[in-house]
Amino acid sequence: MRPELRLPLAEAPARGERRMVELGGHRIGLYRVGEELHALADRCPHRGAPLCSSGRIATAIELRDGRPALGAPDTLVRCPWHKWDFDIITGRCAVDARLRVRRYAVRIEGDEVVVTLRHPPR
């Protein structure tokens, strides 16, 4: 049986916030994007920086009709060492599409948040 972490839903992060948790020796950043919770490894795949515990939550800047515009709020985590951005939902790096942060499965069961070391379904 794989380890899992359970915490009260009331202790889950609000939008634009992060909560650090530990599970089976792994440091994990728990984030809320919109109404969904997502969990990422606290390790940047670029050079091993403490991505979640020391990185900051950011909003993407996108091009719309050739002009810069703000993307969806609080959807990225920015590495503290080299300022590379990673999408919280997919784990993909905005700078190098070959890099991806390890993601963990998160689900809501009743009034609890459950995090496991499994990969999320999508």
N, C-alpha and C positions, 0 to 999 in steps of 0.2 A: 504494500500500500504506500502510495506517495504521500509525503507530508502535505498538510494544508494549514493555512492560517485563517482563523475566524476572528472578525472584529465587529463590534456593533456598527450598524449602518450609520448611526449618529456620529461615529468617529471617522467616517470616510471623508476624504478631502472635498472641499467645495470647489466650484469652477475656478480655475486659475490658481489652484493650490496643489501642493504635493504632500504626501505623507510617506515617510520612510518606514519600512517594516523589514523584519528578518524572517526567513523561512528556510529551514534546512541548510543553514550556513550561507545563504544567498541574501545580499542586501538588495531590496527591491523598492522602487519608487512607485507609489500608487497615485494616479492622477484621475481627474474627472474632466472629460471633454464633452460638452453638452450635458446630456443626462447619463452618459455611459462612463464606467470606470475602466481604467486600463493600467496594467502593471508592466514596468520595464526594469531590466537589470541595471544596477548602479555601476555600469562599466561601459565607457565609450569604446566602440569597436575600432576606432581610429588609432588611439594610442593608450587606451586603458584608464583614462581620467575617471574620477568619480562623477559620472554624468548626472545622476538624479540628486545625490546628496549635495553637490556643489554647483550644479548647473542651474540656469534660471529658465522659467517658463516664458515663452515668447509668442508673438503673433507674426505670421508670415506676411511678407510684402509680395504681392503678385502683380503681374502685368495684365491690365484689362483695357482693351482697345489701345494698346501701346502706351498706356500710362500706368505708373505705379499706384497701387491701391492696397489697403489693408485686407488680409485674408480673414478667415474665421479666427476669433480671438482664442488665445491660450492653447494652441494646438501643437506647439513645438517645445522641445527642451533643448537649450543651447549649452554645448559643452564648455566648461569653464577654462579649458586650456587653449583650444584653437578656435572657439566660437562657431563650431560647426553645428547646424541645426538638425534635429531628428524629429520626425513626425511621431507624436505620442501614440496615435492609433495604429499605424503600420510598422513603426520602428525604423522606417527608411530614412537614410541620410539625404538631406537636400543638396549637399555639396558633392557627394560621391554615391551614386545610386547602387553601387556594389556593396556598400556597407549597410548593415541593419543591426539595430539594438535587439538583444534577446527580449522577447515578450513572454509574459506568463498569463495563464487563464485566470479570469476574474468572473465571479457570478454572485448574484444576490439570492440568498435563501432566507425567506422570511424577513427578519430584521437584522440579518447578518451579511457581511461581505465575506466571501470565501475566495482566497487566493491559493492557487496550486502551482507547482513547478511545471505543469504541462504547458504546451503551446496552446494559445487560444485557437478556436476553430477557424477564424478568418485571418 
